[in-house]
Amino acid sequence: MKKLLKFLLSRVVIVGLLILLQAVFFVVALWMLNEKFAYLYPFMLALSIICVIWIVGKQSNPAYKIPWIIIILALPIFGGLFYVFFGNNKVPKALRGQVEVIYEKTGDFLVSNQAVTREIQAQSKHTAKQSRYISTHSYYPVYKNTQTTYLSPGEELFAALVEELKKAEHFIFMEYFIIEEGVMFDTVMDILEEKARAGVDVRMIYDDVGSLMTVPSGYYKKIRSRGIKCYVFNEFRPRLQMQLNNRDHRKITVIDGHVGFTGGINLADEYINEKERFGHWKDASIMLKGDAVWNLSVMFLQFWQYCSKQTEDFEKFRPDYYQHRDYGFDGYVQPYADSPLDAEIVGENVYLNIISNATEYVYINTPYLIVDNETLQALSLAAKSGIDVRIVTPHIPDKWYVHMVTRSYYRTLIEAGVKIYEYTPGFIHSKTFVADDAVAVVGTTNLDFRSLYLHFECGVWMYKSRAVSQLKADYLATLKKCEQMTLQKCDSEPLPKRMLTSVLKVFSPLM
């Protein structure tokens, strides 16, 4: 009873009810206007027709168009207004304007080293093309002099993170989608508080919606009381607004400018299996040491300026500001960010580049497999061309409806020759690609519409780095704990479930 009462009085329920009331009021108001002013009917109908024509002609992903066309045709009186108010998946002007100004002012801190680019070009034109795309459209350059270490599962990341945080002497940046009190977060916070008292510049950003169920409103004040500078990104407010969709899904830690972490792991206990929610939690991160950490620092500082409304001196956070270190050659490393502020889908295009340029294999980990037609065709074509394409997804889902949609793609991919596996011990949250023993990505971007189109994300692209072979070895070891999916297993699903899955699949871009 106490748990139920706590849930009913939680911020997510209260704010959710307020938003629901606004939605109900919106519908009732429209209905009453239509009943009272019958002459509005043809105008509302005309608006819906115009919206459908606009959607069809609009340059956006067809998968996002279809559910809105269905909604408008099913509700011709109200559908058009629904789309006008809620169908625009662009970032609101207020958020877009502020962040874009910061991006423009800080772009000069990201300068490509043409000598490094030429080195990659001499070794592989196809690979150089991938790196060039990231530099041109995400604006984050590629580096040498950077060590890479692949960390999986979360327990490995936690041990390395604690070790490196204790070494901090100058500054610590942490930016996470989810934070929650427990073994992991409390351990990190104790170190951060100790470092702050010692004069280290400690800063944290967390996403409000991501942490909606895990920390109370205004939790940043508690963090500040421990001497840590803290802001919450895109605060969750009880009103209908598209800005609620644009979340900071990144996971970044930077220590003294030359040590960095990113990947799928948030600061909460299920990520290190201290708390079991969906069986064993399998996740992945990457630790960087060296010049490439600068890209992560710039990402964090850009968001810090947006949250704090203060200008920062980026130069004093460079990797060699306090001391220069030679980390030797460990391949080429390129951390990058993806933003919903533009029409460039960097996260998806990085994945598509890896798939289309593979000559032997592509191995993929993803918690969700809700892909658009471009990715579906790329995976299918690669498999049909003789590339060994394998995808690992969870066996125990965190969201039943999302898992149903994930499974709906199995048949098409399996028929094309893609091998699909489910991680039977539990939930795989890793977001990784590895191909041809040469190229790999470890990051925060899921293979779903929300992550690819609406969220702020980041990742690390690597070529000939040590972490590439580490990732492949871990992937092959993980396959031993997986169940391979077959067409027979796809057909064994009962008809009502398959029908529900088809409906969910149509509306998956709006989930």
TORDO-717421 format. One line per 4 residues: number of its first residue (from 1); their letters; for each residue x, y, z negated of C-alpha. Coordinates in steps of 0.001 Angstrom, whole numbers, plus 524288, in hexadecimal, padded with zeros to 5 digits. Layout:
N
NUM> A> X:Y:Z  ... $
# end
This chain:
511
1> MKKL> 80000:80000:80000  80B15:80957:7FCB4  81181:806AF:809E0  804A6:80913:810EF $
5> LKFL> 80256:815C3:8097E  8103A:81A28:80C35  80E49:81779:81AAD  8013F:81EA1:81B3D $
9> LSRV> 80756:82A7B:814B1  81396:82A21:81D03  81743:83532:8260F  81566:82D10:83247 $
13> VIVG> 80741:829AB:82EBF  80380:83760:82A80  809A1:83E0A:83639  8048D:8335F:83F41 $
17> LLIL> 7F6B2:8359A:83A5E  7F80B:8443D:83C82  7FC6E:841EE:84A85  7F150:83832:84C8A $
21> LQAV> 7E78A:8423A:84783  7ECDF:84C15:85136  7EB4C:84235:85C40  7DD50:83F18:85812 $
25> FFVV> 7DA1D:84D96:85726  7DFA6:84F91:864C5  7D711:844CF:86A91  7CABB:84903:86344 $
29> ALWM> 7CCBD:8573D:86723  7CE03:8537E:87567  7C1E9:84AF8:8749E  7B9C5:855B7:86E49 $
33> LNEK> 7BE42:85FAA:8784B  7BA7A:85682:88340  7AD11:853EA:87D2C  7AA58:86241:87AAA $
37> FAYL> 7AFDD:86778:88750  7AC1D:85DC7:891CB  7B201:86661:89C4B  7BF7A:8630A:896C8 $
41> YPFM> 7BE1F:85507:89BA2  7C228:857A5:8A9C3  7CDAB:85FE3:8A532  7D24A:85529:89BED $
45> LALS> 7D0AE:84B12:8A69C  7D816:8539F:8B032  7E30D:8554F:8A62F  7E429:84692:8A4E5 $
49> IICV> 7E4EA:844FD:8B3AB  7EF61:84F8D:8B479  7F70F:848EC:8A98E  7F6C2:83BD6:8B0A3 $
53> IWIV> 7FB9E:84238:8BD2F  8061A:84964:8B566  80A7A:83CDA:8AEC2  80B59:83557:8BB9D $
57> GKQS> 81383:84005:8C1ED  81BFA:84296:8B60E  82A3C:83E5F:8B62A  82A49:83541:8AA75 $
61> NPAY> 82AEE:826CC:8A7AD  81F2D:81FA6:8ADB1  81DDF:8175C:8A169  81ABD:823B9:899B6 $
65> KIPW> 810D0:8283A:8A3DD  8086E:81BEC:8A41F  80345:81C1A:89604  7FF88:82A72:89714 $
69> IIII> 7F85B:8284A:8A3DC  7F0D5:81D21:89D7A  7ED5D:825A9:891B8  7E89A:830D8:89A56 $
73> LALP> 7E095:827FD:8A323  7DAAB:82122:89751  7D760:82E3D:890D9  7D506:8376F:89C49 $
77> IFGG> 7CEE1:8420B:893D7  7D968:842BC:88967  7E4D8:83BFA:89012  7E9E8:847F6:89704 $
81> LFYV> 7EA75:8501D:88A9B  7F0CD:844D4:8834F  7FB95:844AA:88D69  7FD40:85376:88D36 $
85> FFGN> 7FF1F:85359:87E6F  8062D:84669:87C41  80AB1:840ED:88942  81673:84982:88B6A $
89> NKVP> 82232:84188:88716  82B73:84D10:8882E  8322A:852A8:87C57  82AA5:85E6A:876D4 $
93> KALR> 83021:86BA2:87AE1  83411:86FA3:86D1A  83C91:863A5:86AE7  84173:8638B:878F2 $
97> GQVE> 8453E:871E3:87901  84CDB:87194:86C46  85457:86522:86F34  8574E:868C6:87D53 $
101> VIYE> 85D68:875A3:8790D  8664F:86E3C:86FBC  869EF:8647C:87A66  86D96:86F81:8839A $
105> KTGD> 875DE:8769A:87988  87D3F:86A5B:87564  87F3C:86424:882C4  88CDB:86A0B:883F8 $
109> FLVS> 89182:86121:878F9  88F98:85545:881C7  89A42:8559C:88C19  89DB6:849B1:8942E $
113> NQAV> 8ABC9:8452B:89529  8AD76:84354:8A3CC  8B9A5:83AFF:8A1E7  8B1BA:830F4:89A44 $
117> TREI> 8A70D:83143:8A491  8B113:82EBF:8AF4B  8B695:82335:8A7B7  8A945:81CAD:8A766 $
121> QAQS> 8A738:81FDB:8B5D1  8B40C:81906:8B934  8AFE1:80CC0:8B1F0  8A1A5:80BD3:8B623 $
125> KHTA> 899BC:81514:8BE9B  88CFC:80F03:8B9F4  8909D:81100:8ABBD  89570:81EC8:8AE43 $
129> KQSR> 8882D:8219A:8B436  88173:81D9E:8A787  88A5A:82636:89F4E  888E3:8318D:8A8B0 $
133> YIST> 87A21:830D1:8A7BE  87AB5:831FC:898E4  8841A:83D7F:89992  87BFA:84485:8A3D6 $
137> HSYY> 86E6C:8428D:89E38  8708D:8409E:88FAF  87C5D:849DF:88FA0  88452:8414B:8866D $
141> PVYK> 891FD:83DE4:88BB0  8996C:83117:88B31  8A59A:82F4B:882AC  8B16B:826CD:8801D $
145> NTQT> 8B8DC:826C3:8732B  8AD27:820AA:86C48  8AC37:813C1:8651F  89F63:80C44:865A3 $
149> TYLS> 89A11:80237:85C16  88D3B:7FB25:85E37  885D6:7F8EB:85174  87AD3:7EF04:85058 $
153> PGEE> 872BB:7EC1A:8487D  86FBD:7F7D6:83FD8  8777E:7F292:83473  88402:7F493:83C47 $
157> LFAA> 88055:8028B:83F60  87D1A:80543:83125  88A52:8004E:82C63  891C2:80848:8368F $
161> LVEE> 88974:81464:83429  88BD3:81429:8257F  89A66:8122E:82796  89B9A:81DA6:830F7 $
165> LKKA> 892C5:826C7:82913  89BA9:824F7:81D4C  8A728:829C5:8257B  8A07B:83690:82959 $
169> EHFI> 8A86D:842C5:82641  8A23D:84DD0:82E11  8945D:84B46:832F1  889C4:84101:8349C $
173> FMEY> 87E71:841E9:83E43  8730C:83852:83D74  86706:83851:8463B  85CEB:82D6A:84536 $
177> FIIE> 84F3B:829F0:84998  84BC0:822CA:83CF4  850B6:8244C:82F12  84B93:81CCE:82362 $
181> EGVM> 85037:81B63:81570  85667:80E49:81292  86397:80792:81229  86882:80D43:81EFB $
185> FDTV> 86376:81B26:81DDC  86671:81C83:80F52  8745F:817A2:8114A  87687:82157:81C51 $
189> MDIL> 87059:82C76:8149C  87915:82A03:808D1  8850F:82B1E:81197  87FC7:8374F:81847 $
193> EEKA> 87CF9:83DD3:80B40  88A9D:83A9C:8065F  890B9:83FF5:812C0  88876:84C54:81242 $
197> RAGV> 88D1F:84EDE:8045B  89B1C:84D4B:80939  898EF:8580E:81335  89613:84FD4:81F43 $
201> DVRM> 88C22:85612:82882  8811F:84BF2:82841  87547:84D73:83127  8697D:844E9:8342A $
205> IYDD> 85E0A:84555:83DAB  852D6:83B99:83D70  846AE:83A80:845BD  839ED:83D8C:83ED7 $
209> VGSL> 83121:83400:84631  83B6E:82951:845EB  83C16:82A99:83729  82D93:82D24:83545 $
213> MTVP> 82B1F:82028:82E7C  837FC:81FA4:82713  83A09:82CC2:82047  83076:836FC:81B22 $
217> SGYY> 82E30:84449:8211D  838FD:84DE2:81DED  842C0:84329:81AB3  84D89:84B8F:82075 $
221> KKIR> 84CA3:853E4:81424  850AF:8484F:80BDE  85C40:845F1:814E6  8601E:8543B:813F9 $
225> SRGI> 85FA0:85390:8052A  86B1A:84A27:805E8  87399:85427:80CEA  87105:84EEC:81A96 $
229> KCYV> 86C7F:857FF:82565  8604D:8522B:82B5E  855AA:85503:8355A  84A0C:84D5C:83A51 $
233> FNEF> 8482D:84CF5:84914  83B21:850A1:84F49  83301:850D8:842DC  82673:848D6:8436F $
237> RPRL> 81AA8:851C8:84224  80C22:84E3D:84169  80845:85322:84EC1  8068F:84DAB:85C59 $
241> QMQL> 812C4:85109:863FB  81B45:84A7F:86E29  82766:84E74:86684  82486:84316:85D45 $
245> NNRD> 8294E:83A12:8682A  836D7:8400A:8693C  83E66:8396F:85E7F  84CD4:83952:85B0A $
249> HRKI> 84F18:82AB6:85CB8  85DEC:82C0E:85C33  866B2:825EB:851DE  87384:82D3A:85073 $
253> TVID> 87E36:82E30:8464D  88A81:8365A:84851  89593:836CA:83E60  8A04A:84117:83F4C $
257> GHVG> 89E4E:841F6:84DFA  8A5DA:835AB:85175  89D29:82AA6:84C3A  88F7A:8288B:8517A $
261> FTGG> 88462:81EAC:850EF  8780E:81CD0:858E0  86ED9:811C6:85CA2  861E9:80C50:85829 $
265> INLA> 863FE:80C67:8497D  85CCE:8161C:840BD  85F58:818E4:83254  855AF:80F13:82CB2 $
269> DEYI> 856EF:801A1:82693  85068:7F93E:830FD  85B6C:7FD12:83A48  8655C:7F646:8318F $
273> NEKE> 85C45:7EB20:82D63  85B5C:7EFC3:81F55  84CA6:7EFFB:8219D  845CB:7E62B:82A45 $
277> RFGH> 83A9D:7EB1A:832A5  83AC1:7E338:83F30  84410:7D81B:83C6A  85288:7DA53:83E94 $
281> WKDA> 85549:7E7E4:84418  85F7C:7E786:84EE0  864BE:7F4D7:852A3  870B2:7FAE9:858E9 $
285> SIML> 8793A:806F8:857B5  885F4:80C1A:85D09  890FA:8128D:8556B  899A3:81C23:85CAC $
289> KGDA> 8A6A9:821C8:85866  8ACCE:82C43:860B1  8A9EF:83694:86ADA  89C95:8317F:86F39 $
293> VWNL> 896E0:83486:861D5  8966C:842BA:8664E  88A57:83FC2:86E6E  88336:83AE6:86246 $
297> SVMF> 8876C:84707:85ACE  881F8:84FEE:8655D  8750E:8486A:86561  873AF:84A1D:856C8 $
301> LQFW> 877B0:85873:85696  86E06:85BCE:86157  862DF:85652:85935  86864:85C8B:84CF2 $
305> QYCS> 867CE:869E5:8535D  859C8:86753:85771  855C2:86341:849B1  85D9B:86D55:84214 $
309> KQTE> 85C01:878C1:84BA9  86A4E:87BC4:84921  875B7:87C85:852AE  880E5:87306:8505C $
313> DFEK> 88F4F:873DC:853AC  89084:86713:85B29  89F48:8680A:85C86  8A222:864E3:84E47 $
317> FRPD> 89B89:857AB:84FB4  8A3D9:85282:85AE4  8AA89:8453B:858E2  8B82F:84B25:8584F $
321> YYQH> 8B4D1:85777:850B6  8BABB:8528C:843F6  8C46B:848D4:84984  8C710:84255:85692 $
325> RDYG> 8C700:83384:856F9  8CB14:82A7A:861DA  8C173:81F2F:86273  8C7A5:818EE:86E59 $
329> FDGY> 8C092:813BB:87A4A  8B3EC:80C6B:877E5  8AD3D:80E92:884D1  8A451:819EB:8882D $
333> VQPY> 899CD:81EBB:87EF8  88E82:827EF:881E7  88461:82B13:8776F  87879:83195:87D94 $
337> ADSP> 86B55:83736:879AB  85E0B:8367C:88025  853D7:84110:87E6E  8457F:84262:8823C $
341> LDAE> 84807:850AF:88575  84AD7:84DE8:893BA  84621:844E5:89E83  852A4:83CE7:89DF0 $
345> IVGE> 850A8:82F9E:89783  85EE4:82DAE:893E1  85CE2:82209:88AD2  85569:81A35:894F1 $
349> NVYL> 85E6B:81E0D:8A00E  86A6C:819B7:8987D  863E4:80C74:896CF  85FD5:80BF9:8A52D $
353> NIIS> 86DB9:80F2A:8A96B  87305:803C4:8A192  868D6:7FA6B:8A70F  86A81:7FE90:8B53A $
357> NATE> 87972:7FE54:8B4C3  87AE3:7F12B:8ADF5  881AD:7E69D:8B5D7  88176:7DB2E:8AC46 $
361> YVYI> 878A2:7DD51:8A084  870AA:7E6E3:8987E  86D4F:7E372:88A5E  86328:7EBDF:88378 $
365> NTPY> 85E3B:7ED18:87583  851C6:7F4E3:8735A  84729:7F4ED:868EB  83CE7:7F90E:872EA $
369> LIVD> 83BB3:7F58E:88140  83197:7FF01:886A6  837B3:80322:89365  83389:80B23:89F15 $
373> NETL> 8335A:805F0:8ACEA  84110:80AF4:8AFF0  84751:8034D:8A4E5  83EED:7F75A:8A778 $
377> QALS> 84312:7F733:8B5B9  85167:7F9A3:8B271  851B8:7EE22:8A903  84A71:7E568:8B283 $
381> LAAK> 852F8:7E916:8BE22  85F6B:7E6C4:8B66A  85AD6:7D930:8B267  8563F:7D5F0:8C034 $
385> SGID> 863BA:7DA10:8C516  86A61:7CFFC:8BC96  86DE9:7D88B:8B0EF  86CA3:7D1B9:8A3CE $
389> VRIV> 862AD:7DA99:89D41  85F10:7D767:88F2F  85672:7DEEB:885B9  854CD:7DC5B:87728 $
393> TPHI> 8489D:7E186:87049  84318:7DF0B:8629B  83B7A:7D2D8:85F01  835B6:7D913:852D5 $
397> PDKW> 8305A:7E66A:856F2  82F73:7F2EF:84F1D  82353:7F729:856CF  81A7A:7EC24:85BB4 $
401> YVHM> 81475:7F412:866C3  821BE:7F88F:86BE4  826A6:7EA87:86B91  81ACA:7E63E:8736B $
405> VTRS> 81E20:7F034:87DDD  82C7A:7EC1B:87D75  8287D:7DE0B:88024  81FD5:7E257:88B67 $
409> YYRT> 82C19:7E51B:89366  831FF:7D7AF:8914A  82B2A:7D0AC:89C88  82F36:7DA61:8A71E $
413> LIEA> 83D46:7DA94:8A271  83E6D:7CBE3:8A095  838E4:7C969:8AE26  84385:7D26D:8B37D $
417> GVKI> 84E09:7CA96:8AC7C  85024:7D2F1:8A051  85295:7CAE9:89419  84A82:7CFA1:88874 $
421> YEYT> 84DA1:7CBC1:87A71  8472C:7CEAD:86D66  84F4D:7CFFE:86120  848CD:7C595:858B7 $
425> PGFI> 84E65:7C975:84B4E  8470F:7D65A:84BC3  847AA:7E3D8:851E3  85259:7E88E:85B03 $
429> HSKT> 8538D:7F757:85AC2  86033:7F86F:8629C  8603B:800FB:86EBF  86BC7:7FBE2:87697 $
433> FVAD> 86FF1:7F91D:88491  87C50:7F1FE:888B3  8803D:7EE62:8968A  88B6C:7E789:89D99 $
437> DAVA> 894D2:7E7CC:891EF  89728:7F616:8953C  88BE3:7FF49:89233  8833A:80060:88621 $
441> VVGT> 879D7:80996:87F55  87659:809F2:870F9  86C69:8140E:86CFA  85F05:817D7:867FC $
445> TNLD> 856E5:816E1:87481  84C9F:80C2E:87508  846F2:806E6:8819C  839C2:80D58:87F89 $
449> FRSL> 8330C:819A8:8845B  833B4:82105:87787  84257:81F4E:8764C  84543:821B0:884A6 $
453> YLHF> 83C57:82D5A:886E1  838B5:83415:87A13  84380:83286:86FFA  850C7:838B3:86E07 $
457> ECGV> 85A40:82D3B:86F36  868C3:82A55:8702A  871FD:81F6B:873EE  88018:81BE9:876BF $
461> WMYK> 88427:81762:8844D  890F0:80FB3:88495  899DF:80A60:88F17  8A4A9:8008B:88C36 $
465> SRAV> 8A3C5:80333:87DA2  8A5DF:7F925:872FA  897AC:7FA5E:86ED3  8934D:7F517:87C14 $
469> SQLK> 898E5:7E79B:8795B  89447:7E848:86B3D  88672:7EB14:86FC5  886A3:7DFE4:87990 $
473> ADYL> 88BA0:7D638:86F5D  8810B:7DA63:865D6  876B0:7D93A:8706F  87A8F:7CB4C:873E1 $
477> ATLK> 87AA3:7C7AE:86572  86D18:7CDAF:863E2  867C0:7C582:86F26  86A25:7B950:86702 $
481> KCEQ> 85FE1:7BE50:85D7A  855FF:7C179:86818  84AED:7BA70:86ED6  84AAE:7BB72:87D9A $
485> MTLQ> 83D7B:7BF4F:88302  837B3:7B7D4:88E7E  82C39:7B922:897B9  82598:7AE07:8906F $
489> KCDS> 82667:7B5B0:883BB  820EE:7C1B0:88A93  81567:7B9AB:88F7B  812B7:7B3F6:8820C $
493> EPLP> 80D43:7C0E0:87D14  7FE53:7C026:87B63  7F615:7C782:8855B  7F078:7D1C5:87BD1 $
497> KRML> 7FE40:7D54D:87787  802D1:7D697:88591  7F743:7DF73:88898  7FA45:7E828:87CEC $
501> TSVL> 80884:7E87D:8810E  804A6:7ED2F:88E9B  7FD00:7F874:888A7  80815:7FC09:87F78 $
505> KVFS> 811C4:7FB7F:88AB5  80A1C:8059E:8927D  80A30:80F33:88719  817EB:80BF7:8822B $
509> PLM> 81DBB:818E0:8875A  814CD:8202D:87DE8  8181E:817D4:871EF $
# end
